[in-house]
Amino acid sequence: MKSWLLLACVLVGCGPANRTVVEQPQPPLNVDTSLGVGDSFEVRVFGESDLSGAYRVGPEGNINFPLVGVIRVEGLDAQGVAKAIADKLRDGMLRDPQVTVLIKEQTSKKIYILGQVGKPGTFNYTPAMSVVEAITVAGGFTPLAAKNDTTVTRTEEGKKTVVRVPVADIGEGKAPNLYLRPGDIISVPERIF
C-alpha cells in the first residue's frame, strides 16, 4: 500500500505544501548596448583578414579604421557600427563588404555595489545583468548581510527611484529577479541581530 501511495505522489507531483515557484521574468528587450568611450569590440570583414581586428572607442567617440580613416561609433550598437564601416568601405573600396561586429567589453557602462558584499566597488555592466549576477560578481554576501533588504537606486530622466530587492527570496525562487541598467547602485545593508 505504501509503495502505491508513493507512486501516486510521484505521478501527481506531491511535494512540500509550502513550496512556491515564481516564474522568472525575461530580461528587458530594450537593453542599451550602445558603445561609449573606452568600450572595445571586434570587427570581422568577410574575405578581408587585413581589415578584421579589435578596436577600442577613443576619447572623441571614434575609431581609426584601415583604408577609410576615422569613423564615429559612440552611441551606436553592434549593428550600427557594422553598417557604418560597411558604408565607408563601399565608397570605392569594396563592392559588397560583409561586416560583423562583436562587442567585447563595455567599460563605459558601470554599476555600483556598496555594503555587505565581498568586494564592494564599481563594476562593468553587461547587457541583461541581473541583481543576483551583480552580487555574485562582487564576491557574494558577507555573513552580516541583510539579503532581503538589498536596495537598487536608479536615476531615470532626473528622477531617483529606490527599490527594495529580496535577493534571498530570488535565490529560492520566491520572487522575480531584477534586471539592472547602467548607473544602478546596489546597496546591501548590515542585518540587525
Disulfide bonds with the S-S distance in Angstrom:
none
